[in-house]
Amino acid sequence: MKKMLLPALLCCYSLHASAQRALTVNYSVDTLEADVRTALQFFRNYLSDFRKDSDFRAGINPAHSLPDFRRYWSPADCRDYSIPDQMVYAIASDYPTYLLGNSCTILSVVPDSSIVRIRTMFGNADSGNRYYPLAIANHYIAFDKERKPYFISPLKRNGHLWQTKEWEDILYTYPAGTSFDSSGARQLSQKVRKLRKEWGLPPIRIRYYYADSREEIDRLRGFDYTPDMTNRSKPSGISDDRDNLVYCAGWGAGYFHEVVHIYLNRLFPDSPLKEGLAAFYGGSMGHDLNWHRERLSRYLADHPEIDPADESFYYMDNYTNPQSTIQAMLCSYVYRHEGVAGLRRLMSYKTMDEIYDKAFRSPQRQRNAFLRKLIAAR
C-alpha cells in the first residue's frame, strides 16, 4: 500500500529532491575518533551517490540515480539482492528514501566494537522554519581486514533472533516467541496457485517478513521512525518486486495483496493500475474490495462535489484509499466480463486517460457519472 503514500507526503509537506539539500552533523558527535571520521565520510559519499541525477524519475534508467552498491555493500549482500539497501524504497516503493525532503541530520555516530552505528533523520524544513521528519534511520558500518568500511544489512543485524519457516515457495521470517501462522500460509498458497494457473506463471521464490505491528517491521528494517508510526496501527504491507520481498504487519502469513505485486508488477511495469490489480485480488489494509467499495460509495454520496476520476482525490480517511479502490473496481468490472484476457488488455494501457477512453469508452465529461455508478453497484 505504499504506492500512494509519496503523493500524499508531497502534497502535505512540499517534499522534493533538492540540489540544495542540507546535510548536518549533530554538534555532540565526537568526530575525533578515527572510525567515526571514516564511517561519516563513507556515509556522506553513499548519500551523495544518490544525487547524480537530480532529475530522478523512478523506473527510468535508475542506474543514473542509484549508487554502485558494490562500492558500499558486501559481495554476499550484492549477490543476494539487486538493491541490498532495504531502506532505499522503504518509505515509498518507487522513490528513494534518501531523496525525500531537503534536510538530513546525522543525530549520532556510535562506535561499538568493530561496528559504527549512524542514526540519521531525514525530513523537510519549510520557509517558516517548521520541520517535518520523514524517517529516522540506523545504518551499521563494519570494517574489513584492510579497514575498508562497508554496510551491514539491518535485516541481518536486527533479525538474528527472528524465526524462519519455509512453506512451498515462500520463506517466512517472523518474531521469536510467536507461533507460525500456518492458516494464513495455507490460504495464501491456495490463492497463489490459483493466480499462477490463471495467468500461466511459474513459481517465484519469495522472502516474506511479518509481525503484529508495522513498528516491528520498520525497526527490523533499521528505522526508529517512519510516517506510518504516526497513525493508528492497521494491517499494512509493502512489496519489493525487484528482489521478491514482502513485508507485512497485522495480517500474518496470508497477505495476498503484496504477493500479487511480486507476480504481476513485472508483467506490466508501465501500467498505472498495478495497485488496483493487487487490491482487486488481495484487498487492502485488512479488508476485501467490497468493504472498501461500500465505504467509498457512502463517502461519495455525502460529497457530491468530488469527482472520483480526479486523481487528486487520493485521500478520504486512514482506512480506505479511494484511488486504489477505484482502480480495483475497474479491474473487477473487466475481470467479470472478460476474465484474465481482459485484465491483460486493461493493464497494457500506459495512462488512466487511455484506460477510460479505450477500455471503458468514457470521455472526460462522463467519467464522474460512470465511476459513481460503478462504485454504487452491488
C-alpha positions in Angstrom: 0.0 0.0 0.0 3.0 2.4 0.0 2.3 3.3 -3.6 0.0 6.2 -2.7 2.0 7.4 0.3 4.5 9.6 -1.5 1.9 11.7 -3.4 0.3 12.5 0.0 3.6 13.5 1.5 4.5 15.6 -1.5 1.2 17.5 -1.2 1.3 18.0 2.5 4.9 18.9 3.1 6.2 20.1 -0.3 8.8 17.4 -0.3 11.2 17.2 -3.2 14.7 16.1 -4.2 16.6 19.4 -3.9 20.0 20.1 -5.2 20.4 22.4 -2.2 19.8 19.6 0.4 21.4 20.3 3.8 23.5 17.6 5.4 24.4 18.4 9.0 26.1 16.5 11.9 24.8 16.9 15.4 27.2 19.1 17.5 27.6 16.4 20.1 29.1 13.8 17.7 32.7 13.1 18.5 34.4 13.3 15.1 37.9 12.9 16.6 37.8 9.1 16.6 39.3 7.6 13.5 36.5 5.0 13.0 33.8 7.7 13.4 35.5 10.0 10.8 35.9 7.1 8.4 32.3 6.0 8.8 31.0 9.5 8.4 32.9 10.1 5.2 31.8 6.7 3.9 28.2 7.6 4.7 28.4 11.0 3.1 29.8 9.5 -0.1 26.9 7.0 -0.1 24.2 9.6 0.2 25.8 11.9 -2.4 25.8 9.0 -4.9 22.0 9.1 -4.9 22.1 12.6 -6.3 24.0 12.0 -9.6 20.8 12.6 -11.5 18.9 15.5 -9.8 16.0 14.9 -12.2 15.4 11.4 -10.8 12.3 9.8 -12.2 11.5 6.4 -10.7 12.0 3.5 -13.1 13.7 5.5 -15.8 17.3 4.3 -16.0 17.7 4.0 -12.2 21.4 3.3 -12.6 21.8 7.1 -13.1 20.4 7.8 -9.7 21.2 4.8 -7.6 24.8 4.2 -6.5 27.0 1.3 -7.4 26.1 -0.8 -4.4 29.3 -2.9 -4.9 31.3 0.0 -3.6 29.3 0.1 -0.3 27.9 -3.4 0.5 29.4 -6.8 0.9 29.7 -9.2 -2.1 27.3 -11.5 -0.3 24.6 -8.8 0.0 25.1 -7.7 -3.6 24.8 -11.3 -4.7 21.6 -11.8 -2.7 19.9 -8.6 -3.6 19.8 -6.3 -6.7 19.3 -3.5 -4.1 21.0 -4.6 -0.9 19.9 -1.5 1.0 16.3 -2.2 2.0 15.8 1.4 3.2 16.0 2.8 -0.3 12.4 2.1 -1.2 11.0 1.6 2.3 9.0 4.8 2.6 7.8 5.0 -0.9 8.2 1.9 -3.1 9.0 3.9 -6.3 11.1 6.8 -4.9 14.4 6.6 -2.9 14.2 7.4 0.8 17.4 9.4 0.6 16.0 11.8 -1.9 13.0 12.8 0.2 12.9 16.2 1.8 15.6 18.9 1.8 17.3 18.2 5.1 19.4 15.3 6.5 20.7 15.4 10.1 23.2 12.9 11.5 21.9 12.6 15.1 24.5 10.2 16.4 27.5 8.2 15.4 28.2 5.4 18.0 31.2 3.0 17.6 30.6 -0.4 19.1 33.4 -2.9 18.9 34.1 -3.2 15.1 30.8 -1.6 14.1 29.7 2.0 13.8 26.1 2.9 14.0 24.9 6.1 12.4 21.4 7.4 13.3 20.1 9.9 10.7 16.9 12.0 10.5 15.6 12.8 7.0 13.0 15.5 6.7 11.8 18.7 5.2 12.3 22.3 6.6 9.9 24.9 5.1 10.4 28.6 4.7 8.7 29.2 8.1 11.4 27.1 9.9 9.0 24.3 10.5 10.4 20.8 10.3 8.6 17.7 9.2 10.5 14.5 9.9 10.1 11.7 7.3 12.4 9.0 8.8 14.9 8.3 11.4 17.2 5.5 10.2 20.0 3.5 11.5 23.0 2.4 9.3 25.5 -0.1 10.5 29.1 0.1 9.2 31.7 -2.5 9.6 35.3 -2.7 8.5 37.2 -5.4 6.7 40.8 -6.6 7.3 42.1 -3.6 5.4 39.9 -1.3 7.5 37.7 -0.6 4.5 34.1 0.2 5.5 31.0 -1.5 4.3 27.4 -1.6 5.3 25.7 -4.4 7.3 22.1 -5.0 6.5 19.7 -4.1 9.4 17.7 -7.1 8.4 20.6 -9.4 9.3 21.7 -7.4 12.4 18.2 -6.9 13.8 16.6 -10.2 12.7 19.0 -12.7 14.1 16.5 -13.7 16.8 13.6 -13.9 14.4 12.4 -17.3 13.3 12.1 -18.7 9.8 9.9 -21.3 8.2 9.5 -22.5 4.6 6.1 -23.1 3.1 6.1 -24.1 -0.6 7.8 -21.2 -2.5 7.8 -18.7 0.4 10.4 -18.3 3.2 8.7 -16.7 6.1 10.5 -14.7 8.8 8.6 -13.7 11.9 9.4 -12.6 15.5 10.8 -15.0 18.0 8.3 -16.2 20.6 5.3 -16.1 18.2 3.6 -19.1 16.6 3.8 -19.5 12.9 0.6 -18.5 11.1 0.1 -21.8 9.3 -3.6 -21.0 8.5 -2.6 -17.8 6.7 0.2 -19.5 4.9 -2.1 -22.3 3.7 -4.7 -19.8 2.4 -2.0 -17.7 0.7 -0.6 -20.8 -1.1 -4.0 -21.7 -2.4 -4.5 -18.2 -3.8 -1.0 -18.1 -5.3 -1.6 -21.4 -7.0 -4.9 -20.2 -8.5 -3.3 -16.9 -9.6 -0.4 -18.8 -11.3 -2.8 -21.1 -13.1 -5.0 -18.2 -14.3 -2.0 -16.2 -15.6 0.2 -19.2 -16.7 3.1 -18.1 -14.4 6.0 -20.1 -13.0 6.5 -20.1 -9.2 8.6 -17.3 -7.6 10.7 -17.7 -4.6 9.6 -15.0 -2.1 11.1 -13.9 1.2 8.1 -12.8 3.4 8.6 -10.9 6.7 5.6 -10.4 9.0 4.9 -9.2 12.5 1.9 -8.0 14.5 2.7 -4.3 14.1 4.2 -2.0 11.5 6.6 -0.7 14.1 8.2 -4.1 14.5 8.7 -4.4 10.7 10.1 -0.9 10.5 12.5 -1.5 13.3 13.7 -4.7 11.7 14.5 -2.7 8.6 16.5 -0.2 10.6 14.1 2.6 11.3 13.3 4.4 14.6 10.6 6.4 12.9 8.6 6.4 9.7 5.3 8.3 8.8 3.4 5.1 9.4 4.1 5.3 13.1 2.0 8.5 13.4 -1.3 6.8 12.8 -3.4 4.0 14.3 -2.0 0.6 13.6 -3.8 -1.3 10.9 -2.9 -4.2 8.6 -0.4 -3.0 6.0 2.4 -4.1 3.8 4.9 -3.3 1.1 6.5 -5.4 -1.5 9.8 -5.3 -3.4 9.3 -6.9 -6.8 13.0 -6.3 -7.6 14.2 -8.8 -5.0 10.9 -10.6 -4.3 10.4 -9.4 -0.8 7.2 -8.9 1.2 6.9 -7.0 4.5 3.5 -7.4 6.3 2.2 -6.0 9.5 -1.0 -7.2 11.2 -2.0 -9.7 8.5 0.2 -12.7 9.4 1.3 -15.0 6.7 -1.6 -14.5 4.3 -1.2 -11.1 2.8 -2.1 -11.9 -0.8 -2.1 -8.2 -2.0 1.7 -7.8 -1.8 2.3 -11.2 -3.3 0.2 -10.2 -6.3 2.6 -7.3 -6.8 5.5 -9.7 -6.9 3.9 -11.9 -9.5 2.2 -9.3 -11.7 4.0 -6.0 -11.5 6.8 -7.3 -13.7 4.4 -8.2 -16.4 3.0 -4.6 -16.7 5.8 -2.2 -15.4 4.2 0.8 -17.1 0.6 0.3 -16.0 -1.0 2.9 -13.7 -3.3 0.1 -12.4 -0.7 -2.1 -10.6 -2.1 -1.1 -7.2 -5.6 -1.6 -8.3 -4.9 -5.0 -9.6 -3.4 -6.1 -6.3 -6.3 -4.6 -4.4 -8.8 -6.4 -6.7 -7.2 -9.8 -5.9 -6.0 -9.3 -2.4 -8.0 -6.5 -0.8 -6.2 -3.8 1.2 -5.5 -2.9 4.8 -7.1 -6.0 6.2 -10.4 -5.8 4.2 -11.6 -7.1 0.8 -12.5 -4.9 -2.1 -16.3 -4.8 -1.4 -15.7 -3.4 2.1 -13.7 -0.5 0.6 -16.2 -0.1 -2.2 -19.1 0.3 0.3 -17.2 2.9 2.3 -16.2 4.8 -0.8 -19.8 4.7 -2.1 -21.1 6.2 1.2 -18.4 8.9 1.2 -19.2 10.0 -2.4 -22.9 10.1 -1.6 -22.0 12.5 1.2 -19.7 14.6 -1.1 -21.4 15.3 -4.4 -18.7 17.9 -5.1 -16.0 15.3 -5.5 -15.1 13.9 -8.9 -13.8 10.4 -8.3 -12.0 10.5 -11.7 -9.8 13.3 -10.5 -6.6 11.7 -9.3 -6.0 14.4 -6.8 -8.8 12.7 -4.8 -6.3 10.3 -3.2 -7.4 10.6 0.4 -10.7 10.2 2.3 -9.5 8.7 5.6 -6.9 6.4 7.1 -8.7 3.2 6.2 -9.7 3.3 2.5 -7.6 4.6 -0.3 -10.1 6.0 -2.9 -7.8 5.7 -5.9 -6.7 2.2 -5.3 -10.3 1.2 -4.6 -11.5 2.9 -7.9 -8.7 1.1 -9.8 -9.6 -2.2 -8.2 -13.3 -1.6 -9.3 -12.1 -1.1 -12.9 -10.2 -4.4 -12.7 -13.1 -6.2 -11.1 -15.5 -5.0 -13.8 -13.2 -6.1 -16.7 -12.5 -9.5 -15.0 -16.2 -10.2 -14.5 -16.8 -9.6 -18.2 -13.6 -10.8 -19.9 -11.5 -12.7 -17.4 -7.7 -12.6 -17.4 -7.6 -11.8 -21.1 -9.5 -8.6 -20.4 -7.1 -7.8 -17.5 -4.1 -8.2 -19.7 -5.6 -5.8 -22.2 -6.5 -3.3 -19.5 -3.0 -3.5 -17.9 -1.4 -2.8 -21.3 -2.5 0.8 -21.3 0.0 3.4 -20.1 -2.2 6.2 -18.7 -5.6 6.5 -16.9 -6.9 8.6 -19.8 -6.2 5.7 -22.2 -7.9 3.3 -19.8 -11.1 5.4 -19.6 -11.2 6.3 -23.3 -10.3 2.9 -24.8 -11.3 0.3 -22.3 -14.5 2.0 -21.0 -15.4 4.4 -23.8 -15.7 7.1 -21.1 -14.6 10.5 -22.2 -13.6 13.1 -19.6 -17.0 14.7 -19.2 -18.7 11.3 -18.5 -16.2 9.8 -16.0 -17.7 11.2 -12.8 -21.1 9.7 -13.6 -19.5 6.5 -14.9 -17.4 5.9 -11.7 -20.2 6.8 -9.3 -22.5 4.3 -11.0 -19.7 1.6 -10.9 -18.9 2.2 -7.3 -22.5 2.3 -6.1 -23.3 -1.0 -7.9 -23.6 -4.1 -5.7 
